[in-house]
Amino acid sequence: MTDQLESRLRTTLGHAAEHAPKAPSELRTHVVARSRRRRTRRQALVAAVAVAAVAVPLTLTAAGGKEGDGVATGTIDTRTSRPSVMDDKTPLGDRLMIGNPSEGRPLTIWYAKGKTGTVLCRAYESRNGGGNESCGEPLDVRKATEQGSTESLPAPSTGVVLYYGTAPAEVAGVTAVIKGGGRVTGTIHRPQGAPQGIWTVSAPVGKTVTTFEFADAEGRTKSRFTRKPTLFPEAKAEPIGPVVRMPGGLSVDLYEVPGKTLLWKLDGQVVGLHIVDAGHLMTDLGSNKYPVELRDYGKHWLGIASAKTARVTLIFADGRSVSADTQPDPWNLDVKLFAGTYDRTGDIYREGFQVVGYDDAGVEIWQDKHPAQK
């Protein structure tokens, strides 16, 4: 699949796969378009379009082996059901289910045999409720390869990116080399019956991984490869009009990439995104309008609301709340901007929350409820 096609498909399937992993790294250049484009509260169960990307239920299971432990077995999902992505493939060994540090949700990885050879497949769940499944290109089982990551635009709200790939039998350790200095040790997992191992490495958002190194049981380097840079269309784009400074050190700019898109930034890092061109502005896949788009990053909450909204309140599951006054947009988009911070731990999507909007007179004009996830 071409990167451009994947970008268009991710836009179309935004509700069901809001934080979809990027394309496999063996492509010559990574071009990953906006992967958090739509709200998942109003998910549309979209049939597979040119690729097998389906929303699937997954249960979070703790990963076996800690990062840096070397070889680990992980927690194995031995379910016999086969989703549509496997209709023309045969599983090879057990599935590995690990905790995804970018989402606080599971990432399931397994090998399969297809018509063109052995492939690595993955099932991904977003903290907002979406998910997808896909399989990569045929593998050279003699080599260690990178098969994907949770790298995305905006950056994962947890501030952590997970990289993963394949590891032949002689590989017992994996290390990511960080640009400018630093090394991060990963984990080798060995699902029973799999033709190869699976490696994972977690690194902080904003730290560029330049190289992956693979060592044997004696610590001798067996192979290494340079990681091709990930390119986002927004990276080279110039903003349109003024930048708006928001509370909590946030700023927001308007871009055309090619559609009009608002990008929120914190210390230069993109942490929020809204598509605001005609036909997409605060509209779900069923062409239904909604009054608010909420994003969060760490302890920051931010977003856009309908033009009549003067104040936005975020109410947590325990009844506590935080509020923010809105600011007008200077780009004539007919929306209001809001941002703030909150001091609490836990996953607001797992616990449930609601967002309430008020007009200039303090009258409630809309509610947006997010039930707790089961």
C-alpha positions as CSV (number, residue, x, y, z in Angstrom):
1,M,0.0,0.0,0.0
2,T,1.3,3.5,-0.8
3,D,1.7,6.0,2.0
4,Q,-0.7,8.4,0.2
5,L,-3.4,5.7,0.1
6,E,-2.9,4.9,3.7
7,S,-3.2,8.6,4.6
8,R,-6.5,8.8,2.8
9,L,-7.8,5.6,4.3
10,R,-6.9,6.8,7.8
11,T,-8.8,10.0,7.2
12,T,-11.9,8.0,6.1
13,L,-11.6,5.5,9.0
14,G,-10.8,8.2,11.6
15,H,-13.6,7.2,14.0
16,A,-12.7,3.6,14.1
17,A,-8.9,3.9,14.1
18,E,-8.2,7.3,15.7
19,H,-4.7,6.3,16.8
20,A,-3.8,3.8,14.1
21,P,-0.1,2.8,14.0
22,K,1.9,4.1,11.1
23,A,3.0,2.1,8.0
24,P,5.8,-0.4,8.3
25,S,9.2,1.2,8.4
26,E,10.6,-0.8,5.4
27,L,8.9,1.7,3.1
28,R,11.5,4.1,1.7
29,T,10.0,7.1,3.4
30,H,7.4,7.4,6.2
31,V,4.6,9.8,5.3
32,V,2.0,9.5,8.0
33,A,-1.0,11.8,7.7
34,R,-3.1,12.9,10.5
35,S,-4.2,9.9,12.5
36,R,-6.3,11.5,15.1
37,R,-8.8,13.2,12.8
38,R,-12.2,12.2,14.1
39,R,-13.9,11.7,17.4
40,T,-14.4,8.1,18.5
41,R,-17.5,8.7,20.6
42,R,-19.6,8.5,17.5
43,Q,-17.8,5.7,15.9
44,A,-19.0,4.4,12.6
45,L,-18.3,0.8,12.0
46,V,-16.8,1.2,8.6
47,A,-16.3,-1.8,6.4
48,A,-12.7,-2.5,5.3
49,V,-11.8,-0.2,2.4
50,A,-8.9,-1.5,0.3
51,V,-7.2,-2.7,3.6
52,A,-8.4,-4.9,6.4
53,A,-8.9,-2.2,9.1
54,V,-11.6,-3.3,11.5
55,A,-12.7,-2.2,15.0
56,V,-12.2,-5.1,17.3
57,P,-12.9,-5.6,21.0
58,L,-9.7,-6.3,23.1
59,T,-9.1,-7.0,26.7
60,L,-6.1,-5.3,28.4
61,T,-3.6,-7.8,29.7
62,A,-0.4,-6.9,31.5
63,A,2.7,-7.6,29.5
64,G,5.1,-10.2,30.6
65,G,8.7,-9.1,31.0
66,K,9.8,-5.5,31.8
67,E,11.5,-3.3,29.4
68,G,15.2,-4.1,29.4
69,D,14.7,-7.7,30.8
70,G,16.0,-9.2,27.5
71,V,14.0,-12.3,26.5
72,A,10.5,-12.4,27.7
73,T,7.5,-14.5,26.9
74,G,4.8,-11.9,27.3
75,T,1.2,-12.6,27.9
76,I,-0.2,-14.8,25.2
77,D,-3.7,-14.5,23.8
78,T,-4.7,-18.0,22.5
79,R,-8.1,-17.2,21.2
80,T,-9.2,-19.2,18.2
81,S,-11.5,-16.6,16.6
82,R,-10.1,-15.2,13.3
83,P,-10.9,-11.6,12.4
84,S,-11.3,-10.6,8.8
85,V,-7.7,-9.6,8.4
86,M,-6.9,-13.3,8.8
87,D,-9.4,-14.6,6.3
88,D,-6.6,-15.5,3.8
89,K,-3.9,-16.3,6.3
90,T,-2.9,-19.0,8.8
91,P,-1.7,-18.0,12.3
92,L,1.9,-19.0,13.1
93,G,2.3,-19.5,16.8
94,D,0.6,-17.7,19.7
95,R,-0.4,-14.0,19.8
96,L,1.6,-11.7,22.0
97,M,-0.5,-9.2,23.9
98,I,1.4,-6.4,25.5
99,G,0.5,-3.1,27.2
100,N,0.8,-0.2,24.7
101,P,2.4,2.7,26.6
102,S,1.1,5.2,24.1
103,E,-2.5,4.4,24.9
104,G,-2.8,2.5,28.1
105,R,-4.5,-0.2,26.0
106,P,-3.4,-3.5,24.5
107,L,-1.3,-4.0,21.4
108,T,-1.5,-7.6,20.1
109,I,1.1,-8.8,17.6
110,W,1.4,-12.2,15.9
111,Y,2.8,-13.9,12.9
112,A,0.8,-15.3,10.0
113,K,1.3,-17.2,6.8
114,G,-0.2,-15.6,3.7
115,K,-0.2,-16.2,0.0
116,T,3.0,-14.2,-0.5
117,G,4.9,-15.4,2.6
118,T,5.2,-14.8,6.4
119,V,3.9,-11.5,7.7
120,L,3.6,-9.8,11.1
121,C,0.1,-8.7,12.1
122,R,-1.1,-6.3,14.8
123,A,-4.3,-5.4,16.5
124,Y,-4.4,-1.9,18.0
125,E,-6.8,-0.3,20.4
126,S,-7.1,3.5,21.1
127,R,-7.8,4.9,24.6
128,N,-10.7,6.8,22.9
129,G,-12.4,3.5,21.9
130,G,-11.3,2.9,18.3
131,G,-9.0,0.2,17.0
132,N,-7.8,-1.6,13.9
133,E,-6.0,-4.7,12.7
134,S,-3.6,-5.0,9.8
135,C,-0.7,-7.1,8.5
136,G,2.5,-6.0,7.0
137,E,4.5,-6.9,4.0
138,P,6.1,-10.4,3.6
139,L,9.2,-10.8,5.8
140,D,12.7,-12.0,5.4
141,V,12.7,-14.2,8.5
142,R,16.5,-14.2,8.5
143,K,16.7,-10.5,9.5
144,A,15.7,-8.3,12.3
145,T,13.2,-5.6,11.0
146,E,11.1,-2.8,12.3
147,Q,7.5,-3.3,11.5
148,G,5.8,-0.3,13.0
149,S,5.4,2.1,15.9
150,T,2.8,4.2,17.7
151,E,4.4,7.4,16.4
152,S,1.7,9.8,15.3
153,L,0.6,13.3,14.8
154,P,-0.4,14.6,17.3
155,A,2.1,12.9,19.6
156,P,0.7,10.2,21.9
157,S,-0.9,11.9,24.9
158,T,1.1,9.7,27.3
159,G,4.4,11.1,26.0
160,V,5.7,7.6,25.0
161,V,6.2,6.0,21.6
162,L,6.4,2.2,21.2
163,Y,8.5,0.7,18.4
164,Y,8.2,-3.0,17.4
165,G,9.5,-5.5,14.9
166,T,10.9,-9.0,14.2
167,A,13.9,-10.7,15.7
168,P,15.6,-13.9,14.4
169,A,16.6,-16.7,16.9
170,E,20.1,-15.5,17.5
171,V,18.9,-12.1,18.8
172,A,18.7,-11.8,22.5
173,G,18.7,-8.0,23.0
174,V,17.6,-4.8,21.2
175,T,18.7,-1.2,21.8
176,A,17.4,2.0,20.3
177,V,20.1,4.7,19.7
178,I,18.7,8.3,20.3
179,K,19.8,11.3,18.2
180,G,22.2,13.5,20.2
181,G,23.1,10.7,22.6
182,G,21.4,8.2,24.8
183,R,20.3,4.6,24.4
184,V,17.1,2.8,25.3
185,T,17.1,-1.0,26.0
186,G,14.1,-2.9,24.7
187,T,12.6,-6.4,25.2
188,I,12.7,-9.6,23.1
189,H,9.5,-11.6,23.3
190,R,9.2,-15.3,22.2
191,P,5.6,-16.3,21.5
192,Q,5.4,-20.1,21.5
193,G,5.3,-21.6,18.0
194,A,6.2,-18.3,16.3
195,P,8.9,-18.4,13.5
196,Q,10.8,-15.5,15.0
197,G,10.8,-13.4,18.1
198,I,9.1,-10.0,18.5
199,W,11.1,-7.0,19.8
200,T,9.7,-3.9,21.5
201,V,11.3,-0.6,22.6
202,S,9.6,2.4,24.3
203,A,11.1,5.9,23.9
204,P,9.9,9.4,25.0
205,V,8.0,11.6,22.6
206,G,10.4,14.1,21.0
207,K,13.4,11.8,21.1
208,T,14.4,10.8,17.6
209,V,15.5,7.1,17.3
210,T,18.2,6.9,14.7
211,T,19.3,3.3,14.9
212,F,18.3,-0.1,16.2
213,E,21.0,-2.5,17.4
214,F,20.6,-6.2,18.0
215,A,22.8,-8.4,20.1
216,D,23.2,-12.1,20.9
217,A,23.1,-13.7,24.3
218,E,26.8,-12.7,24.9
219,G,26.1,-9.1,24.2
220,R,27.8,-9.1,20.8
221,T,26.2,-6.9,18.2
222,K,24.8,-9.1,15.4
223,S,23.1,-6.5,13.3
224,R,22.0,-2.9,13.2
225,F,20.0,-0.7,10.9
226,T,19.4,3.0,10.5
227,R,15.8,4.1,11.0
228,K,14.3,6.2,8.2
229,P,12.8,9.4,9.4
230,T,9.1,9.7,9.8
231,L,7.7,12.6,7.8
232,F,4.3,14.3,8.4
233,P,2.8,16.6,5.9
234,E,2.4,19.3,8.5
235,A,6.1,19.3,9.3
236,K,7.0,21.5,6.3
237,A,3.8,23.5,6.1
238,E,3.7,27.2,7.0
239,P,0.9,28.5,9.2
240,I,-1.9,30.7,7.8
241,G,-2.6,33.8,9.8
242,P,-1.8,34.6,13.4
243,V,-0.8,32.2,16.2
244,V,-3.1,32.1,19.2
245,R,-1.5,31.8,22.6
246,M,-3.6,29.7,25.0
247,P,-3.4,28.9,28.8
248,G,-0.9,26.3,30.0
249,G,1.8,27.2,27.5
250,L,-0.2,26.0,24.5
251,S,-0.5,27.7,21.2
252,V,-2.6,26.9,18.1
253,D,-2.1,27.6,14.4
254,L,-4.0,27.1,11.2
255,Y,-2.4,25.1,8.4
256,E,-3.5,23.9,4.9
257,V,-2.1,20.3,4.5
258,P,-4.0,20.3,2.1
259,G,-7.2,20.8,4.0
260,K,-7.5,23.4,6.8
261,T,-6.2,22.0,10.0
262,L,-5.7,23.4,13.5
263,L,-2.5,22.2,15.2
264,W,-2.0,22.7,19.0
265,K,1.6,22.8,20.2
266,L,3.3,22.6,23.5
267,D,7.0,23.4,23.6
268,G,7.2,22.9,19.9
269,Q,5.5,19.5,20.0
270,V,2.2,19.0,18.2
271,V,-0.2,17.7,20.9
272,G,-3.6,18.3,19.3
273,L,-5.2,18.5,15.9
274,H,-8.6,19.4,14.4
275,I,-9.7,19.2,10.8
276,V,-11.6,22.4,10.2
277,D,-12.2,22.6,6.4
278,A,-15.7,22.6,4.9
279,G,-17.5,19.3,5.3
280,H,-15.3,18.1,8.2
281,L,-15.5,20.9,10.8
282,M,-17.0,19.3,13.9
283,T,-18.7,16.7,11.8
284,D,-18.7,12.9,12.2
285,L,-18.7,10.2,9.4
286,G,-22.5,10.3,9.3
287,S,-22.4,14.1,8.5
288,N,-23.8,14.8,12.0
289,K,-22.6,18.1,13.6
290,Y,-21.4,18.1,17.2
291,P,-20.7,21.0,19.6
292,V,-17.2,20.2,20.8
293,E,-13.9,18.5,20.0
294,L,-11.9,17.7,23.1
295,R,-8.2,16.6,23.0
296,D,-5.9,15.9,25.9
297,Y,-2.2,15.6,26.4
298,G,-0.7,14.8,29.7
299,K,-2.6,17.1,32.1
300,H,-3.6,19.5,29.4
301,W,-7.1,19.6,27.9
302,L,-7.9,21.6,24.8
303,G,-10.2,21.9,21.9
304,I,-12.7,23.7,19.8
305,A,-16.4,24.4,20.5
306,S,-19.4,25.9,18.8
307,A,-19.3,29.6,18.1
308,K,-21.9,30.5,20.8
309,T,-19.9,28.8,23.6
310,A,-18.4,31.2,26.1
311,R,-17.2,28.7,28.7
312,V,-16.4,24.9,28.7
313,T,-16.4,22.7,31.8
314,L,-14.8,19.2,32.0
315,I,-16.5,17.1,34.6
316,F,-14.7,14.0,35.8
317,A,-16.3,10.7,36.9
318,D,-15.9,11.6,40.6
319,G,-17.8,14.9,40.1
320,R,-14.8,17.2,40.3
321,S,-14.5,19.6,37.4
322,V,-12.3,22.2,35.7
323,S,-13.5,25.1,33.5
324,A,-12.0,27.3,30.8
325,D,-13.2,30.5,29.1
326,T,-13.2,30.3,25.3
327,Q,-11.4,32.5,22.9
328,P,-12.5,33.5,19.4
329,D,-10.7,32.1,16.5
330,P,-8.9,34.7,14.3
331,W,-9.3,32.7,11.1
332,N,-13.1,33.1,10.7
333,L,-13.8,29.4,11.2
334,D,-16.9,30.1,13.3
335,V,-15.5,28.2,16.3
336,K,-14.3,29.0,19.8
337,L,-10.9,27.8,21.3
338,F,-10.4,26.6,24.8
339,A,-7.6,25.1,26.9
340,G,-6.7,24.4,30.4
341,T,-4.9,22.0,32.8
342,Y,-6.0,19.6,35.4
343,D,-4.3,17.9,38.3
344,R,-5.4,14.3,38.5
345,T,-4.1,10.9,37.6
346,G,-5.9,8.1,35.9
347,D,-7.4,7.6,32.5
348,I,-10.4,9.9,31.9
349,Y,-11.6,7.8,29.0
350,R,-11.6,4.6,31.0
351,E,-13.3,6.4,34.0
352,G,-15.7,8.4,31.9
353,F,-16.4,12.1,31.8
354,Q,-18.6,14.8,30.3
355,V,-18.0,18.2,28.7
356,V,-20.6,21.0,29.1
357,G,-20.8,24.3,27.2
358,Y,-22.3,27.5,28.4
359,D,-23.2,30.8,26.6
360,D,-22.4,34.3,27.6
361,A,-25.3,34.4,30.1
362,G,-24.0,31.2,31.8
363,V,-26.8,29.1,30.4
364,E,-26.0,25.5,29.5
365,I,-26.3,25.1,25.7
366,W,-24.8,21.6,25.2
367,Q,-23.5,18.4,26.8
368,D,-21.1,15.8,25.5
369,K,-21.0,12.6,27.6
370,H,-18.4,9.9,27.4
371,P,-19.5,6.9,29.4
372,A,-16.9,4.8,31.3
373,Q,-15.2,2.1,29.3
374,K,-15.9,-1.4,30.4
